[in-house]
């Protein structure tokens, strides 16, 4: 009996082991199946996620590309020197230049040629070039592009060292391509460094697009606008392809555009001021202003030099006009002194929002 009992126990033990083995095998197979299913579900989820990602629109791609371009331009900004940084625009006071968003460097001071014609214009531009000026501003409506070109060609200075700005007037906008060719012929200096639209007018967008084509053709290097303010820029910029490199507006201590300048700088556009000394009929009063005269005396400088330096420290390129060689020379001597913050604030307080021309 005892032997039979032990035999029965042994059989039951073997049956138990067999059952456990089958269960273990089943569990292992189940684990493998579940793991494979999990991998398949994971892969399926990943593929589905990728398929469900919305396609990047052309607008988003353009925006991303624009951000990359802006980043590249930020890295290209002039380093070193005594820089005044205004928004996205850096003035280099050692090289006396600013890097435009078009990739070209432009001097931060020059000469304006409004009202200078014939031999007077040639002689004035020649005097400016001899004084170290390398930025010349002209326009179709100044009727002196030929004279400016003559002075540049006869200067003996390498063409690439001189930066010439000219402008199309609204009565040229309807046939801008012909107007661009006319400017190239009159100036006769191989290419135009920068062309501006003189002020808003009918067909201004079409005229700007024609200038863009001239850039592609190598006839113009940089583009800009004159007498465009915040509302005009907000409406205009979405309709064009090349961001303006410069906006040229009336700016002087009695008309400071303190709300416009930061906006333009924020777009990565350089600001240039015409009538920096107030303009005809207003210059004497401005130069005789008590605050400006006191600051000038403190630095051993003229009132004109103080006003021009004030512009530069605000991030505004200056192009004072003159036919007097002594005044032209004086207007270049702006880099051996600096206005203090208090002096800048005193001049800022002179703003009257007093515009001295109609546009």
C-alpha positions in Angstrom: 0.0 0.0 0.0 2.7 2.4 1.0 4.5 1.7 -2.3 1.3 2.3 -4.2 0.6 5.6 -2.3 4.1 6.9 -3.2 3.6 6.0 -6.8 0.3 7.9 -6.9 2.0 11.0 -5.3 4.8 10.8 -7.9 2.3 10.7 -10.8 0.4 13.6 -9.4 3.7 15.6 -9.0 4.6 14.9 -12.6 1.2 16.0 -13.9 1.5 19.2 -11.8 4.9 20.0 -13.3 3.6 19.4 -16.8 0.7 21.8 -16.2 3.0 24.5 -14.9 5.2 24.2 -17.9 2.4 24.6 -20.3 1.1 27.7 -18.4 4.6 29.2 -18.4 4.9 28.6 -22.1 1.5 30.1 -22.7 2.4 33.2 -20.6 5.7 33.6 -22.5 4.0 33.4 -25.9 1.4 35.8 -24.7 4.1 38.2 -23.6 5.8 38.0 -27.0 2.5 38.5 -28.8 1.7 41.5 -26.7 5.2 43.0 -27.1 4.9 42.6 -30.9 1.4 44.1 -30.9 2.8 47.0 -28.8 5.6 47.7 -31.3 3.1 47.5 -34.1 0.7 49.9 -32.4 3.6 52.3 -31.6 4.8 52.3 -35.1 1.3 52.8 -36.3 0.8 55.7 -34.0 4.0 57.3 -35.1 3.1 56.9 -38.8 -0.4 58.3 -38.1 1.1 61.2 -36.2 3.4 62.0 -39.1 0.5 61.7 -41.5 -1.7 63.9 -39.4 0.9 66.7 -39.2 -0.4 69.5 -41.4 1.6 70.4 -44.5 3.7 73.5 -44.0 2.2 76.3 -46.0 4.2 78.5 -48.4 3.5 81.4 -46.1 4.9 79.6 -43.1 8.0 78.5 -45.2 8.4 82.1 -46.3 8.1 83.4 -42.7 10.7 80.8 -41.6 13.0 81.8 -44.4 12.6 85.5 -43.5 13.5 84.8 -39.9 16.6 83.0 -41.1 17.5 85.9 -43.3 16.9 88.4 -40.5 19.1 86.2 -38.2 21.8 86.2 -40.8 21.6 90.0 -41.2 21.8 90.4 -37.5 25.0 88.4 -37.5 26.3 90.5 -40.3 25.9 93.7 -38.3 29.1 95.8 -37.9 31.0 94.8 -34.8 33.4 96.9 -32.7 34.0 100.6 -32.6 31.9 103.2 -30.9 28.5 102.0 -32.1 25.2 103.6 -31.4 22.6 100.8 -31.6 19.1 101.8 -32.5 16.6 99.0 -32.9 18.0 96.7 -35.6 20.3 99.4 -37.0 23.9 99.9 -35.9 26.0 103.0 -36.7 29.7 102.5 -36.7 31.3 105.7 -35.6 34.8 104.5 -36.5 34.1 103.6 -40.1 31.3 106.2 -40.2 29.0 103.8 -42.0 25.9 101.7 -41.5 25.2 98.3 -42.9 21.9 98.3 -44.9 19.5 95.4 -45.0 20.5 95.1 -48.7 24.0 94.0 -47.6 25.7 97.3 -48.7 27.5 99.7 -46.4 26.4 103.4 -46.6 28.1 106.4 -45.1 26.1 108.0 -42.2 26.8 111.6 -43.3 26.8 113.2 -46.7 25.6 116.2 -48.7 22.1 117.0 -50.0 21.9 118.8 -53.4 18.4 120.2 -53.3 18.5 123.7 -55.0 22.1 123.1 -56.3 22.3 123.2 -60.1 24.8 123.6 -62.9 28.3 124.6 -62.0 27.3 125.4 -58.5 26.3 121.8 -58.0 29.4 120.4 -59.6 31.6 122.6 -57.4 29.6 121.8 -54.2 29.8 118.1 -54.7 33.5 118.3 -55.6 34.1 120.3 -52.4 32.2 117.7 -50.4 34.2 114.8 -51.9 37.4 116.6 -51.3 36.3 117.0 -47.6 35.8 113.3 -47.2 32.1 113.1 -48.0 31.1 109.9 -49.7 27.3 110.1 -49.7 25.5 112.3 -52.2 21.8 112.7 -52.4 20.1 113.9 -55.6 16.7 113.5 -57.3 15.0 113.8 -60.7 13.2 116.9 -59.4 16.4 118.6 -58.3 17.3 118.8 -62.0 21.0 118.2 -61.2 21.7 114.5 -61.8 24.0 115.3 -64.7 26.0 117.7 -62.5 26.3 115.2 -59.7 27.4 112.5 -62.1 30.0 114.9 -63.6 31.5 115.6 -60.1 31.6 111.9 -59.3 33.3 111.0 -62.6 35.9 113.8 -62.3 36.7 113.2 -58.7 39.4 110.6 -59.2 37.8 108.6 -56.4 37.1 105.0 -57.1 33.4 104.6 -58.0 32.7 102.0 -55.4 33.8 104.4 -52.6 31.0 106.9 -53.4 27.3 106.2 -52.5 24.8 108.1 -54.8 21.1 108.3 -54.0 18.5 109.5 -56.5 14.7 109.5 -56.6 11.8 109.0 -58.9 9.1 111.7 -58.7 5.4 110.7 -58.8 5.0 112.1 -62.3 7.4 109.3 -63.4 5.7 106.4 -61.7 3.5 105.5 -64.6 6.6 104.7 -66.7 9.1 103.9 -64.1 11.3 101.7 -66.3 11.9 104.6 -68.7 12.5 106.9 -65.7 15.2 104.5 -64.3 16.9 104.4 -67.6 16.8 108.2 -67.8 18.5 108.5 -64.4 21.2 106.1 -65.4 21.9 108.1 -68.5 22.0 111.4 -66.7 24.2 110.3 -63.8 26.4 108.2 -66.1 28.2 106.5 -63.2 27.6 102.8 -64.2 25.0 102.0 -61.5 22.9 103.7 -58.9 23.7 102.9 -55.3 20.2 103.6 -54.1 16.9 104.8 -55.7 14.0 106.1 -53.7 10.4 106.9 -54.5 10.3 110.7 -53.7 6.9 110.5 -52.0 3.7 108.5 -52.2 1.6 108.8 -55.4 -0.5 107.0 -58.0 1.2 103.8 -59.2 3.9 104.0 -56.5 3.8 100.2 -55.9 4.2 99.5 -59.6 7.1 102.0 -59.7 8.8 100.2 -56.8 8.3 96.9 -58.5 10.1 98.3 -61.5 12.9 99.4 -59.3 13.1 95.8 -57.9 13.5 94.6 -61.5 16.4 97.1 -62.0 18.0 95.6 -58.9 17.8 92.2 -60.4 19.4 93.6 -63.5 22.3 95.1 -61.6 21.3 98.7 -62.4 20.4 99.7 -58.8 21.9 98.2 -55.7 19.5 99.3 -52.9 15.9 100.7 -52.7 14.1 103.1 -50.4 11.4 105.5 -49.8 11.1 109.2 -49.1 8.3 110.8 -47.1 6.7 107.6 -46.0 5.4 107.4 -42.5 3.8 104.7 -40.3 0.4 104.4 -42.0 2.0 104.6 -45.5 4.5 102.0 -44.7 2.0 99.6 -43.2 0.0 99.8 -46.4 2.9 99.8 -48.8 5.3 97.1 -47.5 2.9 94.1 -47.9 2.6 94.9 -51.6 6.3 94.7 -52.5 9.0 92.0 -52.5 12.3 93.8 -51.4 12.2 95.5 -48.0 13.3 99.2 -48.3 16.8 99.7 -47.1 16.2 103.4 -46.2 13.4 105.8 -45.5 14.2 109.5 -45.9 12.0 112.0 -44.0 12.1 115.6 -42.7 13.9 115.5 -39.3 15.3 118.3 -37.2 15.0 119.5 -33.6 11.7 121.2 -34.2 10.3 118.2 -36.1 11.7 115.0 -34.5 9.5 112.1 -35.6 10.1 110.4 -32.3 7.3 108.0 -32.9 8.2 107.2 -36.5 11.9 106.6 -36.2 11.7 103.6 -33.7 9.0 102.1 -35.9 11.2 102.3 -39.0 14.2 101.0 -37.2 12.1 98.1 -35.9 11.6 97.0 -39.5 15.4 96.9 -40.0 15.3 100.1 -42.2 17.8 102.9 -41.9 16.4 106.4 -41.4 17.8 109.5 -43.2 16.9 113.0 -42.4 16.4 115.8 -44.9 16.3 119.4 -43.7 18.5 118.4 -40.7 19.2 122.1 -40.1 15.6 123.2 -40.4 15.4 124.1 -44.1 15.3 127.4 -46.0 13.8 130.2 -43.9 14.2 128.3 -40.7 17.9 127.6 -40.4 18.9 130.9 -38.7 16.2 130.5 -36.0 17.2 126.9 -35.3 20.9 127.6 -35.2 20.3 130.5 -32.8 18.2 128.4 -30.4 19.5 129.1 -26.9 19.6 125.5 -25.8 21.6 124.4 -28.9 23.9 127.4 -28.7 24.7 126.6 -25.0 25.5 123.0 -25.8 27.6 124.0 -28.8 29.6 126.4 -26.6 30.3 123.7 -24.1 31.8 121.5 -26.8 33.6 124.2 -28.7 31.4 123.3 -31.7 29.0 125.2 -33.9 25.2 124.8 -33.5 25.1 123.1 -36.9 27.6 120.5 -35.7 25.6 119.9 -32.5 22.4 119.3 -34.5 24.0 116.9 -36.9 25.6 115.0 -34.1 22.3 114.8 -32.3 20.8 113.2 -35.4 23.6 110.7 -35.6 23.2 109.7 -32.0 19.5 109.2 -32.6 20.4 106.8 -35.4 19.5 109.3 -38.2 21.8 109.6 -41.3 22.4 113.3 -42.1 22.6 115.0 -45.6 22.9 118.8 -45.0 23.0 120.8 -48.1 25.4 123.7 -48.8 27.3 125.4 -51.5 29.8 127.0 -49.1 33.0 125.0 -48.9 33.7 126.1 -45.3 30.2 125.0 -44.2 30.6 121.7 -46.2 33.8 121.0 -44.3 32.3 122.0 -41.0 29.4 119.6 -41.5 31.9 116.7 -41.7 33.5 117.3 -38.3 31.1 115.4 -36.2 33.1 112.6 -34.8 35.5 114.2 -32.3 32.8 114.9 -29.7 29.8 113.3 -28.2 26.6 114.7 -26.6 25.8 113.6 -23.1 22.4 112.0 -22.3 21.3 115.2 -20.6 22.3 117.2 -23.7 20.4 114.8 -25.9 17.3 115.1 -23.7 17.5 118.9 -23.7 17.4 118.9 -27.5 14.7 116.3 -27.6 12.6 118.7 -25.5 12.7 121.2 -28.3 10.3 119.2 -30.5 7.4 121.4 -31.7 6.1 118.9 -34.3 6.7 121.8 -36.7 7.0 120.6 -40.3 8.8 122.9 -42.7 7.7 121.4 -46.0 4.4 120.0 -47.2 5.3 116.3 -47.6 
